Each structure stands twice: as structure tokens, then as C-alpha cells.
Amino acid sequence: MLCTNRPALGLNPLYAGGPYSLLMEHLVGDKRRPVSMIPGGLGGIPIPLKSDEQKMMERVMESCGFKAALACVGGFVLGGAFGVFTAGIDTNVGFDPKDPTRTPTAREVLRDMGQRGMSYAKNFAIVGAMFSCTECLVESYRGKSDWKNSVISGCITGGAIGFRAGVKAGAIGCGGFAAFSAVIDYYLR
């Protein structure tokens, strides 16, 4: 039924008086709000728009500096735990070669465990930061996120670590770290 007079509620005369007139007015009428969600995502489920703070945090967390710092801290913690563990199963911790019959005290054993843990922690932190930073830089340069990034950054990191002992050690470090990175990336992706 077509109405000629506009109702008092401000409804469109084409669908005024119908059972769904208020719903239609909110969906397609003058009272319709602008869309604050973009379609897409998981099977067409709308995703709300991101605020400026969320975008800023994403940029910070995707930066190479943040990734390198996170890998450095994670490597330090993991390396420290690994160093303390290996020192705990080593039978020569606290052993004095000058007096092999003397039993080391608990203080000496704990000091040696702490020194080994700190040494491992520093090494793991440096390797983690180097690898993470080079992988991020390679990914930014190439504009792709694939297995080649980890192989290239593994070669750069292994080569940089190995070159302290010479060119041959650098080449072996490059190949070994790149192969290890490729195997890990193959099984994790």
C-alpha cells in the first residue's frame, strides 16, 4: 500500500506502516549510521576498523628493532637456562685441576654454574638478535616472507660469527647456519 502523506516519525512513505518499517528506516533510511567495520577476514566476518593507537603498536611491533630486542631478551633467557642446565650435568663443574682429590664446595659449583649460564646467555642473545635483525632487514628488502629470508639471514649471521676465526670458518659458518635455518623453517612452516 502506497501512502501519500509522510508519517510523523519521518519514515519513507514507500514502506510506512509495514511491520518492519522501523527496521527498514534504520537499515536503509536516513537514520542509517556509517559503516565502522570492513568486510573480510574469516569467511566474511566483519572486522572493526583499527584505532590510531592500534596501528602505532602494530608498526612498533613489526619494526626490526623491536624484533631484534625481543630475540635478544629471549635468547638471553633461553641461553642462561641452557647454560645452567649443561653446567648442572657436567661432572667437572667446580673441579680444581691442581688438587683433584678436593671436593668443590656448593659456593664454587654455583659460581661456575652462574658463569656458564651468563656466558651462554650472552652468546644466545647476540646470535638471536643478529639473526632476527638480518631476517627482518632481508624481508624488508625483498618484500616477501618466505623460506629464502631465513636461509639468507642464516648465512649472513653464521658468516659474521665465523669470520672472527678466518675466511674458511666464515664460509663453513655461513653454510652451516643457512642449512640449519632452512631445516628449521621447513619443519615450522
Secondary structure, 3 states (H helix, E strand, C coil): CCCCCCCCCCCCCCCCCCCCHHHHHHHHCCCCCCCCEECCCCCCCCEECCCHHHHHHHHHHCCHHHHHHHHHHHHHHHHHHHHHHHHHHCCCCCCCCCCCCCCCCHHHHHHHHHHHHHHHHHHHHHHHHHHHHHHHHHHHHHCCCCHHHHHHHHHHHHHHHHHHHCHHHHHHHHHHHHHHHHHHHHHHC
